[in-house]
Amino acid sequence: MKISKWALSAAIAASCFAGSAVAQSPNSRGANTFGYYDQQPAPAMSAASTPAQMAAVVPAACACTDKPVSNCDLGLEDGAFACDSNGCDGLGGGAGGDEPWKLFQKPILGFDVGGWSNVGYHTANNAGAGILGNGAPANFNNYADHVQLQQQWLYAEKVADGSQGVGLGGRVDYLYGTDGPDTQAFGIPNRHWDNSFDNAPGGAYGHAIPQLYAEAAYGDLSVKVGHFFTIIGNEVVAATGNFFYSRQFTFYNAEPFTHTGALTTLKLDDDTSLYNGYVMGWDSGFEDNGDAYIGGFSRKLSDKASLVYTNAWGRFNEKLVVNNAHVAERGHIHSMIFTYAVTDKLNYINQNDYLYTTDAAGVSVRNTFGSIHYLLYNVNDRIALGSRSEWFNFSSGIQNIHNSDILNQTVGVNYRANSNLVFRPEVRWVWDKDNVGVNENQKSSQAFFGTDMVLTF
């Protein structure tokens, strides 16, 4: 770790506080559009939303009455789809409006403590190990045909509240399970930070500490400094942040998971927030892995629509090793997320990501485009139906792959047994148009079944 880079992070934080003042930092990678999870803290769940979370759509009118959404109390205290004191339909809480159970009912030393257990099962693996592995895209679930503990998650968080002056806080997250190895700081292959925390069988399970940061807020400005989840993209690492059990190819192969550095959030008004920061590359712990700017904005366009744009520019993976060769990956990524409430029950989400990187010599490393369309339908306060259609196009100068297409269609159900327990069965079809080896045994198409349960506490 270079002291000069931490000094730069501190300078950014100080300069931001010199300006006008968001109550908290963005809820990084905590995106979801199904109300069950609004009650549950995901990886960076502050009260303020991350860019993608701010794109979550609310109904055009209250379900309990015909009041417009602007008159609804969308707080978390009333329970999902339960009429509040205004006769409106809140999005938080659990099925039937019952209160969720928490292991620790009160803060400990000022920190809210909680977590979740995520147990899953899925058939077949995607054969690839990621574009920067053997060249074929891969997905998150990679321990097929086993009932597995995917996420045993614990967190402690104190939200920095700047409404009464300077507020201080921070967050730490711990993860154990088969999702652990994919969440570690793998950007530098020297087993630093949590990258060596794997164990049997066969390294399928592992530990990770994906977040450890301090946060400060003053008025409408907040800043977090440390190791935190990215603000780029719609789907997230945490099981509590996604509608579907599986994840996009775009998420796994073309987006960062974590950063180390400084990130600010400035709330311009009730509908608009700006994000700016400096990070030391992608997917590394407290060690130098590059220099990059990260930023964007979120904007509520109307009671039905919202837009989020995030990007990163610079050196992303300064110490990356691909096929036993050193690659200093640099370039830019852009993510645009548009959400629209088609009806009170039906929500549409469109995400488009573009990533272009080269090595130090200007040779293309990754050139990817992902376009994802979601339709999410709330049947009632316990059941929601979802469809995800993804086109992922990728090229790699390192592996000599050009304009290969992967198509991914997923349909699934969310069933909320109560405020703490949700089940997410799904079926996913993957078409490997150019036969790059995504599916098992070089199949051009393959169906996958998966299901999991998420128990929050």
Number of C-alpha atoms within 10 A of each C-alpha: 11 10 9 9 17 21 11 15 22 16 13 20 21 12 9 20 21 10 10 13 21 26 27 32 30 31 24 27 30 33 29 24 25 25 25 30 26 26 23 24 24 27 29 27 25 23 16 19 22 29 32 34 25 26 27 28 26 27 22 21 20 24 20 16 13 11 16 14 18 11 12 22 19 20 16 19 19 23 28 30 25 23 20 18 10 13 17 24 27 26 28 25 27 31 26 18 22 16 19 18 12 14 10 11 11 11 13 12 8 12 16 17 23 20 24 23 21 24 20 23 21 23 17 19 18 23 19 20 18 19 23 20 15 15 22 25 25 25 21 23 21 19 19 16 13 11 13 19 17 25 26 20 25 18 23 18 26 21 25 26 25 20 16 10 11 17 19 19 18 21 26 20 22 19 26 22 23 26 27 27 24 22 23 27 28 22 27 22 13 11 13 17 18 20 24 17 18 20 14 8 8 7 12 18 22 25 25 24 24 27 23 22 19 21 24 24 29 23 20 22 28 30 29 28 23 21 26 30 22 27 32 31 29 32 25 26 24 21 27 28 25 21 27 27 26 25 19 26 23 30 21 21 23 26 22 21 27 27 30 28 27 28 29 27 29 28 23 14 10 8 13 17 24 21 24 20 22 27 31 30 32 28 25 30 30 18 16 22 26 20 20 22 20 26 21 21 22 25 20 20 15 11 16 20 21 24 24 27 25 24 22 27 19 20 24 28 26 22 19 18 17 16 12 7 9 12 20 21 29 24 21 19 22 20 24 22 24 22 26 24 21 16 14 16 16 19 24 21 23 19 23 21 25 20 20 21 25 21 20 13 9 12 14 20 24 25 21 23 22 24 19 22 18 20 18 22 20 18 11 13 20 19 17 21 20 21 20 21 18 22 20 23 19 26 21 23 15 19 18 10 17 13 14 17 20 25 19 22 18 23 18 23 23 24 20 21 14 20 26 23 20 24 20 21 20 22 20 18 16 20 19 21 15 14 16 19 20 28 24 14 8 13 15 17 17 17 15 18 16 21 21 23 20 22 18 23 21
